[in-house]
């Protein structure tokens, strides 16, 4: 891994629940010595990707991140395109709904809405990276990505998040194949205990998955009726979203989805 990759990788440790990180905490999170960390953090701060809290000296995301995010959304307005579909699903299904794009380490949420009107809800941190092998979003992405990408993901160390998480390559490969056959991925308490989720991919012009949309619900609320409702809404939204993005849904998947919606 290059020095640039190591430095930029530090940015991935920030989240809504961890907006500031000090040097000592970075050492604990990364296992990197303080001297190297200080050089990386100083470089990121000098470029505007980080800034320091004057009182605590802890680091937080800097203005360069905001500027680049604004440029990305202005030139590739994916979030605005996705937003209406996520809002519509969340309001109709009354469950947490989100869209995510792939990164090197997992799926990164770009928009989420909790449409829950229930007392028990699924908590969600939009800054969290969702692991490919343990989430419905990740499995859906792998099911409709190229073989090289899947091989790269499965060649890395796979972590366990709950007792139900599988780290066995053959088992994960079977999950990917199942999602490819059914046209939808599911995860039953494999990332968070007591949470079940479903996800489908959406497509760009290349015909490979561009990202995913997913619904997550408390396991105690899931039944066959809610499962069908979730999947039907996800498929319909992905069809429309892919169309808006000039995407090409693979013919076999289009047929599978059409049959599911008719049943």
N, C-alpha and C positions, 0 to 999 in steps of 0.2 A: 504494500500500500504506500502510495506516495505521500510526501509531506503535506501537499495540498489537501489530499483526501483525509488525512488524519486531522488536520486543522478544521476543515469544513465539517467533518463528522462530529465535532464538539457541539455544533449548533443543534444536532438532533436530540440532545439531552434536555432542551428546554421544552416546557409544556405549560398549559394553563395552571396546573397544580405546582409547577416548579419554574416560576418566571425568572428567578434569580439564582445563580449558582456561584459559590465562592471557589477559590483555588483548591482548598482542602477537599471540598465536596467533589470537585471535578476529579481529583486524584482517586477518591473512593469509587467514583462511578466508572472511571476508565482504567485504573491501574497504571497510568502513565506517571512518570516521575514529575515532580513539581517544576523542575527547570525546563523540561520540554514543554509542559503545559503552559508555563508562563510565556514562552516564546510564541506558541501558537495563539494564545489568547491576546497577546499584545499585537500580533499581526492582524488578527480579526478586528480588534478594536481600532487600529490605525486605519483600516479600510472601511470602517463604519458598520461592520456586521455585528459588532458588540459595542456596548458602552458600559461604564461602571457606575454603580450607585456610590455617590460621593461619601455617604455616611457609612455604608457597610463594606465598600470596595468589592462587593459581589458583582458578577457580570450579568447583563441582560441583553436581549436582542436590540440591535441598534437601528438607526434610520435607514441604512442601506437595504435592510431586509424589506422594510415597508416600501421603499422606492421600487425595488425589483419586483415585488409582488404586484404593485400597481401597474408597472409596465407589462407584466405577464397578462394580467387580467384585461388590460386595455387592448392588447394586440391579439390575445387568444382568450376571448371572453367566455371560457368554459363554465365558470362558476355561475354566471348569470343565466346561462342556458340550462344548467342542471337545477338551479334553485327552484324554478317553478314546478318541476316534476317531483322533487323531494317534498316540497310543501304540500302538494296535492296528495301524495301518498300518505304522508303523516297525518293530514287532516281527515282523510277518509278511513284509514286503518287505526288511527289513534295509538300508534306505537312509534318508537324511535326509528327514524329513517335517515340514511346517510349515503353520500357518494364518495368514492375514494379513487385515487390514482396510484399506480405502482411506483415505488421507489426501490432503491437497492436493497433495503432491509425489510420491506413490507409495504402494506397499503397505507397511504396517507390520506386522511379525510379532507375533502375540499369544501363540503357543506353538510350540515346535519340539522335536523329538526326533531324535537321530541313532541309528537302529537298526542302524548299520553293524557288521558282524562281519568286515569286510574290512580289509586293510592300507591301501588307498587310499580316502579318504573325502572328502566335500564339506565344507568349512569353512563355518560360518554364524554371523553376528553378529545376534542377535535385535533389536538396536537399530538396525540398518541399514534405511534406506528403500529398497525395491526399486522401481526406475523402471518406470512403466507400460509403456513401449514396448519395453523390452529384456528382460522376464522373462515366463515363462509365467503367473505370478500376475497380473501387470499386464494382459496380453492377455486372460486369462480374465475379469478384472473388467470391462474395457472392452467385451467381447463381449456382456455381459448387463447393461449399465447403460444409462441413458437417453442419447439423442442429445446433449443439452445437456452432459452430463458428459464424453462422449467428445470433443466439439468443444472444450471447455475444455482438456482434457488435451493434445490435439494442436495447440492454438494456441500452446503454450509452446515454448521452446527445448528441443530434444531432444538429449541428449548421446550420445556414442559411448563404449562401454566395452570393446569388443573389435573386431577386424577384421570380425566377422560382424554387428555391431550396425547395424541400419538406422535412418536418421533421415528417410527419405523418406516423406512422408505417405501417398502412394498404396500403397507397400509395406506400411506398418503397417496401413492400412485393410484391405488384403487379408488380413493375418494375423488381424485382428479378425473379418472375415467368415468366414474358414476355421474359426476356433475356434467361431463361432456355428453353423456348419453341422455340424461334427464333434462338438460338445459337449465338446470338450477343447482346451486350448491347449498348445503345446509351445514350447520355446526351446532351440535348439542352439548353445551357446557364444556367445550374444548378450550375456550379462552377465558371465559368467566363462568364460575359456578352459578347455576340457576338461570343461565341465559341461553336461549335458543335463537339462532338467526338464519336467514335465508338471503341469498344474493344471486344476482345475474350480472353478466357483463354488458357493457355497451360498446359500440364499435365505431372506429374511424374509417377513413376511406380505404385503408390497407386491407380491411377485413379481419384484422387481429384485434383482440380486446384492447380497448383504450383505457377502460376503468370499470368500476362496478357500482351498482346501487344495491343497498341491503336494508333489511328490516330486522331489528332485534327486539325480542320480547322476553319477559320473565317466563321461565319454564313452566311455572305453575299455571299460567294463563293459556298455554298453547294446547290446542286441540285440532282435529282434522279440519274443522270449518275455518278456523283462523289461519291454519297453514295454507289452505287453498286460496283464501282471500289475499294473503300476503304474496303468494307466488303469482297470482293473476295480476295484481297491481304492479308488481315488479316487471313482469314480462311486457305488459302494455306500455309502461313507462320507458323501458329500454328500447322497444320498437320505435317509439316516437322520438326519443332522445337521439338514437342512432340516425334516424332520418334527418333530424335537425342538424346533425354534425356531418351530413353527407356520408354516413357510414354504410358499410356493406356487411349485413348480417350473413354469416355462412348459410348456404341453402339448407343443409341438414338441420341446423338449429332453427331456422325460420319455420321449417316443417314441424319440428318438435314443438315449438312454441304455439303454432297454430292449432295443433291437435290438443294441447293442454288447455288452451282457452276455449275450445269447443266442447270439452268434456264437462 
